[in-house]
Amino acid sequence: MARPKSKNELLEQAQVNFDKLWKLIDSMSAQALKTDFDFSNDAKKKNYTGLGIRTSEMC
């Protein structure tokens, strides 16, 4: 879909995408919903504390 050009188009597209997100979440198993996020194998993400601070900058 093209980028929204008005506020109403933006709100409509946001609602469509939000509905898609909930549809995806509703299709997930209970086990998948309870599973913790694990970024230990992702070099780009594992160096962050979750606050946007690199762990190497904390010294």
Secondary structure as GFF3:
##gff-version 3
##sequence-region A 1 59
A	DSSP	alpha_helix	7	27	.	.	.	ID=ss1
A	DSSP	alpha_helix	30	34	.	.	.	ID=ss2
A	DSSP	three_ten_helix	55	57	.	.	.	ID=ss3
###
